[in-house]
Structure formats: structure tokens, C-alpha cells
Amino acid sequence: MAKYLFQASLTESGLKGTLKEGGSKRKEAVTQAVKSMNGTVEAYYYAFGKTDVFCIADLPDNVSAAALALMITAAGGATISTTVLITPEEADQAAKKTIAYRAPGK
């Protein structure tokens, strides 16, 4: 499973739905959507600022993450930004990769 950080900015209809149903019901809806993609929700938080919701989820692959973000955005309640998360060990592996690359101007 891969980890993804979903950042949601609620639209007017998303805000109205959250006010009507409450934050816990929205978390349940997202959790069920993630489960339907054979994934799990690790964390789900509301926040002050530009981003209203932060959700970390484990999903099988990038296609599943993209499908989830598309479905939520298409429903009209939020716009979603998705970030693929990697472990420190994966960062170690990436740092050890040899890549043939020439920087601009060199």
C-alpha cells in the first residue's frame, strides 16, 4: 500500500453539508469511500486556513488515489490536492539511485 496526503478545500456546498451533517459524518463518508478502494484512513483532521481538511490514507496505487480525488472533486463538495508520501527508507533508496542528468548551463 502507498500513503497519500489529501488536502481538501471545501466549496460552499461542502461547507453547508458539513454544517448540516457535522464533521464526523463527513469523515465517515470519506472513510467509506477509501474502504471501497481497498484502502484505509490513517488520519483525518479539520484545520484553519486555506486547507479545510487533511486526510492521510493508505491506498493500493496511484490510480486508486486519483480515482478517489476525482470522485470527491466531481461531487462538488471540495477541491482536492493529492501528495504521494514516501517513508524515510524510501527517501534513502532514492538518494542512492544513480541518475544521468546534466543541470542547465553545465
Secondary structure, 3 states (H helix, E strand, C coil): CEEEEEEEEECHHHHHHHHHHCHHHHHHHHHHHHHHCCCEEEEEEECCCCCCEEEEEEECCHHHHHHHHHHHHHHCCEEEEEEEECCHHHHHHHHHCCCCCCCCCC
